[in-house]
Amino acid sequence: MTIPSREECLSILIKNKTPSNVIGHCMAVCKVAEEIADKLIKKGKKINKNLVIASALLHDIERLKENHVEVGANLLKKLGFPEVSEVVKKHSLYTIGEENITPKTAEEKIVFYADKRVIGNKIVSMEERFKDLEKRYNVDLSKEFKFTKKIEKELLD
């Protein structure tokens, strides 16, 4: 299993010319993800924390491209990080319910959820994040909100 270190992830983002505001977002998502992973590990859950950190840091590596989740996951696979690619592939809100890209493992759920708690590089409530997304993209995300609430309960209860 090849998982890049935190330093390698930042270097990959920079080499990929990922904009600094996106890198800031990824770092904030990583902070949330790491806190959740630590809580779960303390409770005795088996979590691959290095996978959580790398996936959170690299989840939006191709943020500016259309279909950024898929494009980013493919890039990470090409770079030799298939496990990270798998987690990244499952962080999109718009694919929930699609069997092969719905978060299932603890690591996938942590990164998915952590991303739904950050606007830009600011950690916010899930409610605030969803309001922002609905306003910004003029969409109804009530189904996605319910799904994310379920994951939140699973991870944090």
Secondary structure, DSSP 8 states (H G I E B T S, - for coil): -----HHHHHHHHHHTT--HHHHHHHHHHHHHHHHHHHHHHHTT----HHHHHHHHHHTTTTTTSTTHHHHHHHHHHHTT-HHHHHHHTT--GGGTT-GGGS--SHHHHHHHHHHTTEETTEE--HHHHHHHHHHHHT---HHHHHHHHHHHHHHH-
